[in-house]
Amino acid sequence: MRRWLDRDTPLTRGAVDSAFTIYLFHQVFIVFGALLMQNSGIPALVQFVLLVASSLLLSIGVHLIIRRHKLLLMLFNGVMRPPRSRAA
């Protein structure tokens, strides 16, 4: 695995840079989504898939918004400027 995965890629860099923001916000989306779907009559497996997909997409969206504002980036991630894209 080290041969194929031991390098910096845009996907891994994006995942690492957004990990803390996604961790903070996904919990909020899961709780409110579960409350909204509690008595909906939708099967549990479908509810689970909807919650996972929607919380991931919403959390990534929140990260993309936070990444554009220096103050929000400092408040939620502890860094003063967005990470630069690394050239290969």
Secondary structure, DSSP 8 states (H G I E B T S, - for coil): -HHHHSS--HHHHHHHHHHHHHHHHHHHHHHHHHHHTTTS---HHHHHHHHHHHHHHHHHHHHHHHHT-HHHHHHHHS-SS-------
